[in-house]
Amino acid sequence: MTAPIDTNTHSDGAVTARAVRVRRWAASNRFVGVLVLLIVQIIIFSLTQPRFFSVPNIRVLLTSVAILWMIALGLTFVMLTGGFDLSLGAMIGLAGFIFVGFFVNLGVPAPFAIVLTVLSGALLGGGINGFLIGKVGMPFLVVTIGTLSLFQGTTYLVSGTQTISLTSSLLDAIGFNNALGVPITVWFMIGTLIVSQFVLRRTYFGRDVYAVGGNAKAARLAGINVTRTVIAAYAIAGGLAALSGVLEASQISAASPTGDPTIIFAATAAVLLGGTVLGGGEGGVAGTVVGVLFLGVLQNGLSISGLASAWQQVFSGIIVILAVLFHQLQHKGTSFLHPLSE
Amino acid sequence: MPTVDSFLHVTGLIKSFGGVHALRGAELEVRRGEVHSLVGANGSGKSTLLSILSGQIPPDAGTITLDGVGMRLGNPARALVAGIATVTQETTLVPALSVAENILLGRRKVRKWSGIDWRATRARAEQVLKPLGVDFSCDDPVSELRPDQQQMVEIARAISMDARVLLLDEPTSALTDEEVDSLFSLIRMLQQRGMTTIFVSHRMSELFEITDRITILRDGCTVETGPIEDYDTDRIIDRMVGRTLAPVVRSRISVGRDSTPALRVQGLSVPGHVRDATLEVHTGETVGLAGLAGSGRTELLDAIFGVRARIGGAVELAGVELSSRRVSQAIARGLAYVPGDRKSRGLVLNMTLSENLTMAATSGLPRFRTLPRSRERAQAVSAMREYGIVASSPDSSCAMLSGGNQQKVVLAKWMCTSPRVVLMDEPTRGIDVGAKREIYRLLAEARASGAGILVSSSETEELMLLCDRILVMFRGKIVASLDRAQATDALLARYSMGQL
């Protein structure tokens, strides 16, 4: 009894091998269905709304999802380990005032203030959420409901519930300028996506994230430091949320104490649409950004259609539910039609 | 043919699970009002027989008659209605509710307009409890009761449902000696009132204390039934293990006894599971760990590896002490652990074969390093060949593999770490004969390459085949150490049941 190792991949023609590879890619990337829906959506809006497929509108569309993008990327790391983080929305407002603290109060130059703000977000996410969940073993919902309130309250305290306007040429450039015809905010989005994808797919740490979410007991038995991996995932989410706070401040040239407490719902929808599963171990950031773009295009398309905002909410709710339903059926479909067994 | 005094009669019971025959025509004949003990080694089909009696699983063939009436099988509710109530080692009580509520769980007395009739509920519970002479009240919350008292509540619940046959599945395994005494006096009291009891225990002394008649199972068949007076410990054990095993011839490999042992465990305890375990495994030696389920074998291995908290004691690998609870350190020093439950502890099922194969060997590397993916795939391909893992490619998900192949992946994963000592728990549980033989071959190779092996198994045959020395655990203690030449089925069974 010897192993029948693929010896026919070379001889049997490249076409079938490629077909097999494509099918395997489609099955292992659960966001393919949503990608199709995204494209369908773009086609429909392009045909019905002449303004939709225009450079200015695409710029607006992309920058409008920047914050959701960052939050959803971070949430993907956390959800891949099998956890969840409700506090990310509150981190946005807090990060604005951490930036104010470094930049205005301490006089730190803007680039360093941004880096320090992101590091502070990572420290808070990893040090409080990650520590309590990964080390102490508390349930993630309880911990992050607590830190949601903690971060929000702290923001109100340090801000005195006042919006503080910021004048920084760097911040303005991030918020409003283009580089190579592309908004700098979008470069940030591309950069974080590439780094996240690289970290998750090409490093030992990324594999640990999947292993911990897939089976924490087996990961621990194989010598993987589960605690450290969980703490790191919450730190990354915190850092990315803080970065989105900086982006928000750059877009309104101010630090606002309200943050965006409901963005976590949109982010969760994006992550789930993108094929990352509750419970962890499966999915990834590539799917998440497809989910983010799906929500962004929907929002943008409906609003340039001139629909009343109440109707926009009703429609986007219905479409998100239908998309998830389609996604579920499609996923069951692939695994049923193309079982990848031996 | 039911005899005149047969009350519960089981005939020709057959049950197989995916090609493994658990029962091959087992018989059981219990008389009205007796305490009937059911004994058998691991894998004798005892648990399967109990599950069928309580209606949890349907048999493939066979009949059960109770008091002359044929029973519909495979339905727990019907078994209860027919009068067979089961009390298992783990209670099914709701801890936060009172004794009375638990006794009448799901059948609470309800008044038409005002919800639960507490007075009627209590009255009914009292009525059941009073004759039992228990030392707790109807209103006590179950969470505050001792384990034996909880067992009594379960029994009271069974009585309140007009049970005619009580199935007690290892009711004493969690009880202290005094608690066992109080449970036994309850059983005797019920017997005087006409209750029929089927009793299962692994403790020999208890069998002789409580039983009227005994049925012995082996390999899914009933060996014999008779009054307990006709038996002594030796006769029961002889019947349980049979004399069917052919001696296995195997070449001996010299064991480096004089040098520092590859693994030394000194005075290790795990609260509630392992008491003061001390053992040594030498280079090239295979040491077995025998014992019944729940004797603490898995917990001992967990604690040695560092995934379970231990109190006191030391673990030394080649003379150097391991700090507790540092798994990556243990792996780096050459300790490997093939856990018993490969699906929940051995593999990350939704990851690929190559990812799982390299997981343990790379666990000590810096985590920000990039994955050498092509090298890993190449390693995985050669491991697949070397260990005979049948899969379409190294990128196959481990969830798609058969049990035997999964077990080979777990084993290969650990052999990639070049271990000094391999800990193994139930290395061949639930895999077919072919894969089993492969696993044995791989173990022999590991041993020949100088690894020390500590293997825990509930299959005596397997231990006698693999091991140079066998340690026997009973209720958390290592009670015996037998050389290969000394070890017999009967001796192992005897020590496993606490007969020293």
Interface residues (C-beta under 8 A of the other chain):
Chain A: M1 T2 A3 P4 I5 D6 R24 R202 T203 Y204 F205 G206 R207 D208 Y210 A211 G214 N215 K217 A218 A219 R220 L221 A222 G223 I224 N225 R228 G281 E282 L340 S341 E342
Chain B: F305 V307 V327 S328 A330 I331 Y337 P339 S344 R345 G346 L347 V348 L349 N350 M351 E355 M359 A360 T362 S363 G364 L365 P366 R367 F368 R369 T370 L371 R373 V381 M384 R385 G388 I389 V390 A391 S392 S393 D395 S396 S397 M400 L401 K413 G434 E438
